[in-house]
Every structure is written in C-alpha cells, then in structure tokens.
Amino acid sequence: MTNVSSTSAAEHGLARQMGLRDLVLAQVLCVVGSSWVGVAAVLGGAQALTWVAAMLLFYFPMAAVVIVLNRIMPLEGGLYVWAHRAFGGLGGFLTA
C-alpha cells in the first residue's frame, strides 16, 4: 500500500512544503490577526469560553471538511477547485 501524500505529490509533480503544524498556525494567524489582542485583553477570562466554542463550532468542522475534500480530490487550487466543481464558475469565482 502506498502513501496517499507521496502518490498525490508524484502525480502533480509538486513537493509538499507545509506540514499540518504550519497550516494550523497560518489559519490561526489569518483568523485572529493582531487587531484582536485588545479585544482579548478586555474580555479577560471569558475569552477562553469563546475560543473553545469557536474551535468546536468552526475550526474542527472546517478542518474535517478540508481533510475529506483533500482526500477525495487532491487537486492544486484547494477551495477554488472544490467550489468550481461543485457550484460552477460563479461559485469558484466567489470563493476565490
């Protein structure tokens, strides 16, 4: 049995440059950003509940969908390609 990631990389001719840790940190940086530091300071301890709720309701379901779609369609382009195939040109354009 061959490794799925090495098979998809060989098919497309591209080497995987980012690992799971890199992608998780990039996602957190994109969502949180530096503008939220002041908001988090004002919330104090209540922010922990907000972050747990965000992880349960947003991050984990989104990660599960991306993992499943990546295994079904390991194509370069990610969200754009998936939306284009599912919803057509307009859906792909709006996603991009």
Secondary structure as GFF3:
##gff-version 3
##sequence-region A 1 96
A	DSSP	alpha_helix	4	12	.	.	.	ID=ss1
A	DSSP	alpha_helix	20	32	.	.	.	ID=ss2
A	DSSP	three_ten_helix	34	36	.	.	.	ID=ss3
A	DSSP	alpha_helix	37	43	.	.	.	ID=ss4
A	DSSP	three_ten_helix	44	46	.	.	.	ID=ss5
A	DSSP	alpha_helix	47	54	.	.	.	ID=ss6
A	DSSP	pi_helix	55	59	.	.	.	ID=ss7
A	DSSP	alpha_helix	60	72	.	.	.	ID=ss8
A	DSSP	alpha_helix	79	95	.	.	.	ID=ss9
###
